[in-house]
Amino acid sequence: MPAKPTHDLAIKTGEYHDRETGQMKPRWLRIGTVIRHDDGGTSIKLDCLPVGIPDWEGWVNVFKREARDGAGTARGNGQRRPPAAAPAGEGFDDDIPF
């Protein structure tokens, strides 16, 4: 079996007010992945470095990886996907007069 991602690495970047529960919840930024190898070894793959994050104190949190859908996003996180934007230039089918 090849190396397998097992956990996500995330930092807390702030908080937001949950409209459904009325509670303040942490806002997380995923910065990488923990990968477990066949020989029992572990690697960390960083996707970004959290520089310039206000009030970041250097802590990185490790969360068990959730099941992913085809788009690579975690399922069941309670957040709605924004509507897809119209392709650029749509509605410009007429001839340009110059």
PAVEXLUM-823220 format. One record per residue: residue in three letters; residue number from 1; x negated, y, z negated of N, C-alpha, C in turn. Coordinates in steps of 0.05 Angstrom, whole numbers, plus 5000, padded with zeros to 4 digits. Each point is the difference from the previous one (the first is absolute). Layout:
! PAVEXLUM-823220
+------+-----+------+------+------+------+------+------+------+------+------+
! type ! seq !  npx !  npy !  npz ! capx ! capy ! capz !  cpx !  cpy !  cpz !
+------+-----+------+------+------+------+------+------+------+------+------+
!  ALA ! NUM !    X !    Y !    Z !    X !    Y !    Z !    X !    Y !    Z !
...
+------+-----+------+------+------+------+------+------+------+------+------+
//
This chain:
! PAVEXLUM-823220
+------+-----+------+------+------+------+------+------+------+------+------+
! type ! seq !  npx !  npy !  npz ! capx ! capy ! capz !  cpx !  cpy !  cpz !
+------+-----+------+------+------+------+------+------+------+------+------+
!  MET !   1 ! 4983 ! 4976 ! 5000 ! 5017 ! 5024 ! 5000 ! 4982 ! 5025 ! 5000 !
!  PRO !   2 ! 5006 ! 5019 ! 5017 ! 4983 ! 5025 ! 5002 ! 5005 ! 5018 ! 4975 !
!  ALA !   3 ! 4984 ! 5021 ! 4999 ! 5003 ! 5019 ! 4978 ! 5028 ! 5011 ! 5000 !
!  LYS !   4 ! 5011 ! 5005 ! 4976 ! 5028 ! 5008 ! 4998 ! 5003 ! 5024 ! 4982 !
!  PRO !   5 ! 5014 ! 5021 ! 5010 ! 5006 ! 5023 ! 4982 ! 5019 ! 4992 ! 4978 !
!  THR !   6 ! 4993 ! 5007 ! 4975 ! 5016 ! 4992 ! 4977 ! 5012 ! 5023 ! 4984 !
!  HIS !   7 ! 4986 ! 5023 ! 5000 ! 5009 ! 5023 ! 4984 ! 4995 ! 5026 ! 5016 !
!  ASP !   8 ! 5016 ! 5020 ! 4994 ! 4996 ! 5027 ! 5011 ! 4986 ! 5017 ! 4979 !
!  LEU !   9 ! 4984 ! 5019 ! 5009 ! 4987 ! 5020 ! 4983 ! 5015 ! 5026 ! 5004 !
!  ALA !  10 ! 5007 ! 5014 ! 4979 ! 5015 ! 5024 ! 5002 ! 4992 ! 5020 ! 4978 !
!  ILE !  11 ! 5004 ! 5025 ! 5006 ! 4995 ! 5021 ! 4980 ! 5025 ! 5016 ! 4996 !
!  LYS !  12 ! 5004 ! 5011 ! 4976 ! 5023 ! 5016 ! 4995 ! 4994 ! 5029 ! 5009 !
!  THR !  13 ! 5016 ! 5011 ! 5018 ! 4995 ! 5027 ! 5010 ! 5020 ! 5020 ! 4989 !
!  GLY !  14 ! 5019 ! 4992 ! 4985 ! 5019 ! 5019 ! 4989 ! 5025 ! 4985 ! 4990 !
!  GLU !  15 ! 5022 ! 5015 ! 4997 ! 5025 ! 4988 ! 4992 ! 5022 ! 5013 ! 5016 !
!  TYR !  16 ! 5023 ! 4986 ! 5001 ! 5024 ! 5010 ! 5013 ! 5024 ! 4993 ! 4984 !
!  HIS !  17 ! 5022 ! 5015 ! 5004 ! 5025 ! 4996 ! 4986 ! 5017 ! 4981 ! 5017 !
!  ASP !  18 ! 5007 ! 4976 ! 4988 ! 5017 ! 4981 ! 5014 ! 5029 ! 5009 ! 4998 !
!  ARG !  19 ! 5012 ! 5004 ! 5023 ! 5028 ! 5010 ! 5000 ! 5020 ! 4980 ! 4989 !
!  GLU !  20 ! 4994 ! 4974 ! 5004 ! 5019 ! 4980 ! 4991 ! 5000 ! 4996 ! 4970 !
!  THR !  21 ! 4976 ! 5000 ! 4988 ! 4998 ! 4994 ! 4971 ! 4996 ! 5025 ! 4983 !
!  GLY !  22 ! 4992 ! 5022 ! 5013 ! 4995 ! 5025 ! 4985 ! 4974 ! 5000 ! 4986 !
!  GLN !  23 ! 4983 ! 4979 ! 5004 ! 4975 ! 4998 ! 4986 ! 4977 ! 5011 ! 5017 !
!  MET !  24 ! 4978 ! 5007 ! 4987 ! 4976 ! 5007 ! 5014 ! 4985 ! 4974 ! 5005 !
!  LYS !  25 ! 4990 ! 4997 ! 5025 ! 4985 ! 4976 ! 5008 ! 4974 ! 5008 ! 5012 !
!  PRO !  26 ! 4980 ! 4982 ! 4998 ! 4974 ! 5006 ! 5011 ! 5000 ! 4998 ! 5031 !
!  ARG !  27 ! 4984 ! 5017 ! 5013 ! 4997 ! 4999 ! 5029 ! 4972 ! 4987 ! 5004 !
!  TRP !  28 ! 4999 ! 4979 ! 5016 ! 4976 ! 4985 ! 5004 ! 4989 ! 5003 ! 5029 !
!  LEU !  29 ! 4974 ! 5000 ! 5002 ! 4987 ! 5000 ! 5026 ! 4983 ! 4975 ! 5002 !
!  ARG !  30 ! 5007 ! 4983 ! 5020 ! 4985 ! 4975 ! 5004 ! 4973 ! 5006 ! 5013 !
!  ILE !  31 ! 4978 ! 4992 ! 4987 ! 4974 ! 5007 ! 5010 ! 4984 ! 4976 ! 5010 !
!  GLY !  32 ! 5010 ! 4976 ! 4995 ! 4985 ! 4976 ! 5009 ! 5013 ! 4974 ! 4992 !
!  THR !  33 ! 4984 ! 4978 ! 5003 ! 5010 ! 4973 ! 4996 ! 4979 ! 4983 ! 4986 !
!  VAL !  34 ! 5009 ! 4982 ! 4983 ! 4982 ! 4980 ! 4988 ! 5004 ! 4974 ! 5017 !
!  ILE !  35 ! 4977 ! 4988 ! 5008 ! 5001 ! 4977 ! 5018 ! 4986 ! 4977 ! 4985 !
!  ARG !  36 ! 5014 ! 4977 ! 4999 ! 4989 ! 4975 ! 4987 ! 4989 ! 4982 ! 5022 !
!  HIS !  37 ! 4975 ! 4990 ! 4997 ! 4988 ! 4983 ! 5020 ! 5002 ! 4971 ! 4992 !
!  ASP !  38 ! 4996 ! 4982 ! 5020 ! 5002 ! 4971 ! 4996 ! 4981 ! 4990 ! 4978 !
!  ASP !  39 ! 4977 ! 5012 ! 4998 ! 4980 ! 4991 ! 4980 ! 5005 ! 5011 ! 4972 !
!  GLY !  40 ! 5023 ! 5014 ! 4997 ! 5007 ! 5011 ! 4973 ! 4991 ! 5028 ! 4996 !
!  GLY !  41 ! 4984 ! 5011 ! 5019 ! 4991 ! 5027 ! 4998 ! 5022 ! 5021 ! 5005 !
!  THR !  42 ! 4995 ! 5024 ! 4992 ! 5019 ! 5022 ! 5004 ! 4986 ! 5024 ! 5012 !
!  SER !  43 ! 5014 ! 5013 ! 5019 ! 4990 ! 5024 ! 5013 ! 5021 ! 5022 ! 4997 !
!  ILE !  44 ! 4991 ! 5025 ! 5002 ! 5018 ! 5023 ! 5000 ! 4996 ! 5014 ! 5026 !
!  LYS !  45 ! 5022 ! 5005 ! 5015 ! 4999 ! 5015 ! 5024 ! 5013 ! 5027 ! 4995 !
!  LEU !  46 ! 4985 ! 5022 ! 5001 ! 5011 ! 5027 ! 4997 ! 5008 ! 5011 ! 5027 !
!  ASP !  47 ! 5025 ! 5010 ! 5001 ! 5010 ! 5012 ! 5025 ! 4995 ! 5030 ! 4999 !
!  CYS !  48 ! 4997 ! 5012 ! 4977 ! 4994 ! 5028 ! 4997 ! 4987 ! 5005 ! 4973 !
!  LEU !  49 ! 4987 ! 5022 ! 4998 ! 4988 ! 5009 ! 4975 ! 5016 ! 5022 ! 4988 !
!  PRO !  50 ! 5009 ! 4998 ! 4975 ! 5018 ! 5020 ! 4989 ! 4986 ! 5025 ! 4990 !
!  VAL !  51 ! 4987 ! 5014 ! 5018 ! 4987 ! 5025 ! 4993 ! 5019 ! 5023 ! 5005 !
!  GLY !  52 ! 4999 ! 5020 ! 4983 ! 5017 ! 5024 ! 5003 ! 5028 ! 4996 ! 4989 !
!  ILE !  53 ! 5005 ! 4978 ! 4986 ! 5026 ! 4996 ! 4987 ! 5000 ! 5016 ! 4974 !
!  PRO !  54 ! 5018 ! 5020 ! 4997 ! 5000 ! 5016 ! 4975 ! 5005 ! 4982 ! 4976 !
!  ASP !  55 ! 4986 ! 5004 ! 4979 ! 5004 ! 4987 ! 4974 ! 4994 ! 4970 ! 5000 !
!  TRP !  56 ! 4987 ! 4990 ! 5021 ! 4994 ! 4971 ! 5001 ! 4976 ! 4995 ! 4981 !
!  GLU !  57 ! 5002 ! 4981 ! 4983 ! 4980 ! 4995 ! 4979 ! 4983 ! 4975 ! 5006 !
!  GLY !  58 ! 5001 ! 4990 ! 5024 ! 4983 ! 4978 ! 5008 ! 5012 ! 4972 ! 4997 !
!  TRP !  59 ! 5025 ! 4998 ! 4990 ! 5012 ! 4974 ! 4996 ! 5013 ! 4990 ! 5026 !
!  VAL !  60 ! 4994 ! 4974 ! 5006 ! 5013 ! 4986 ! 5022 ! 5016 ! 4977 ! 4989 !
!  ASN !  61 ! 5026 ! 4998 ! 5007 ! 5017 ! 4980 ! 4990 ! 5002 ! 4977 ! 5020 !
!  VAL !  62 ! 5003 ! 4975 ! 4990 ! 5002 ! 4976 ! 5016 ! 5028 ! 4989 ! 4997 !
!  PHE !  63 ! 5014 ! 4997 ! 5022 ! 5027 ! 4989 ! 5000 ! 5001 ! 4975 ! 5017 !
!  LYS !  64 ! 5015 ! 4980 ! 4990 ! 5004 ! 4976 ! 5016 ! 5013 ! 5007 ! 5026 !
!  ARG !  65 ! 4990 ! 4989 ! 5022 ! 5009 ! 5007 ! 5027 ! 5028 ! 4989 ! 5004 !
!  GLU !  66 ! 5018 ! 5017 ! 5011 ! 5028 ! 4992 ! 5005 ! 5002 ! 4988 ! 5028 !
!  ALA !  67 ! 5022 ! 4986 ! 5005 ! 5005 ! 4990 ! 5027 ! 5003 ! 5023 ! 5020 !
!  ARG !  68 ! 4989 ! 4997 ! 5024 ! 5000 ! 5022 ! 5020 ! 5019 ! 4993 ! 5022 !
!  ASP !  69 ! 5012 ! 5021 ! 5011 ! 5017 ! 4996 ! 5024 ! 4983 ! 5002 ! 5025 !
!  GLY !  70 ! 5011 ! 4999 ! 5023 ! 4985 ! 5001 ! 5025 ! 4986 ! 5026 ! 5004 !
!  ALA !  71 ! 5009 ! 5022 ! 4988 ! 4987 ! 5026 ! 5004 ! 4977 ! 5004 ! 4980 !
!  GLY !  72 ! 4995 ! 4980 ! 4983 ! 4978 ! 5003 ! 4981 ! 5007 ! 5015 ! 4975 !
!  THR !  73 ! 5026 ! 5005 ! 4995 ! 5008 ! 5014 ! 4976 ! 5012 ! 4980 ! 4981 !
!  ALA !  74 ! 4998 ! 5006 ! 4974 ! 5011 ! 4983 ! 4980 ! 5031 ! 5001 ! 5001 !
!  ARG !  75 ! 5012 ! 4977 ! 4997 ! 5029 ! 4998 ! 4999 ! 5010 ! 5006 ! 4972 !
!  GLY !  76 ! 5024 ! 5011 ! 4998 ! 5013 ! 5003 ! 4975 ! 4988 ! 5021 ! 4982 !
!  ASN !  77 ! 4987 ! 5021 ! 5011 ! 4988 ! 5020 ! 4983 ! 5020 ! 5022 ! 4994 !
!  GLY !  78 ! 5025 ! 4998 ! 5011 ! 5020 ! 5019 ! 4993 ! 4999 ! 5027 ! 5016 !
!  GLN !  79 ! 4980 ! 5003 ! 5016 ! 4997 ! 5024 ! 5016 ! 5011 ! 4996 ! 5028 !
!  ARG !  80 ! 5014 ! 5020 ! 5009 ! 5011 ! 4998 ! 5027 ! 4979 ! 5008 ! 5020 !
!  ARG !  81 ! 5000 ! 4987 ! 5023 ! 4982 ! 5008 ! 5022 ! 5011 ! 5024 ! 5014 !
!  PRO !  82 ! 4984 ! 5020 ! 5005 ! 5010 ! 5024 ! 5014 ! 5009 ! 4993 ! 5029 !
!  PRO !  83 ! 5020 ! 5015 ! 5010 ! 5009 ! 4994 ! 5027 ! 4978 ! 5005 ! 5021 !
!  ALA !  84 ! 5000 ! 4984 ! 5021 ! 4980 ! 5003 ! 5020 ! 5004 ! 5026 ! 5015 !
!  ALA !  85 ! 4979 ! 5014 ! 5006 ! 5001 ! 5025 ! 5015 ! 5004 ! 4994 ! 5029 !
!  ALA !  86 ! 5013 ! 5018 ! 5014 ! 5003 ! 4997 ! 5029 ! 4973 ! 5003 ! 5013 !
!  PRO !  87 ! 4995 ! 4984 ! 5022 ! 4974 ! 5002 ! 5014 ! 4996 ! 5028 ! 5010 !
!  ALA !  88 ! 4975 ! 5009 ! 5000 ! 4993 ! 5027 ! 5010 ! 5008 ! 5002 ! 5029 !
!  GLY !  89 ! 5011 ! 5023 ! 5007 ! 5008 ! 5005 ! 5028 ! 5027 ! 4989 ! 5008 !
!  GLU !  90 ! 5014 ! 4987 ! 4982 ! 5026 ! 4989 ! 5007 ! 5019 ! 5023 ! 5005 !
!  GLY !  91 ! 5016 ! 4998 ! 5021 ! 5019 ! 5021 ! 5007 ! 4988 ! 5020 ! 5020 !
!  PHE !  92 ! 4976 ! 4995 ! 5010 ! 4987 ! 5018 ! 5019 ! 4999 ! 4986 ! 5027 !
!  ASP !  93 ! 5022 ! 4990 ! 5009 ! 5001 ! 4985 ! 5026 ! 5003 ! 5019 ! 5024 !
!  ASP !  94 ! 5006 ! 5026 ! 4995 ! 5004 ! 5018 ! 5023 ! 4973 ! 5008 ! 5012 !
!  ASP !  95 ! 5002 ! 5010 ! 5025 ! 4976 ! 5008 ! 5014 ! 4990 ! 5027 ! 4989 !
!  ILE !  96 ! 4974 ! 5003 ! 4999 ! 4988 ! 5025 ! 4991 ! 4999 ! 5019 ! 5024 !
!  PRO !  97 ! 5011 ! 5025 ! 4998 ! 5003 ! 5017 ! 5023 ! 4974 ! 5015 ! 5008 !
!  PHE !  98 ! 4977 ! 4993 ! 4992 ! 4975 ! 5014 ! 5008 ! 4979 ! 4981 ! 5008 !
+------+-----+------+------+------+------+------+------+------+------+------+
//
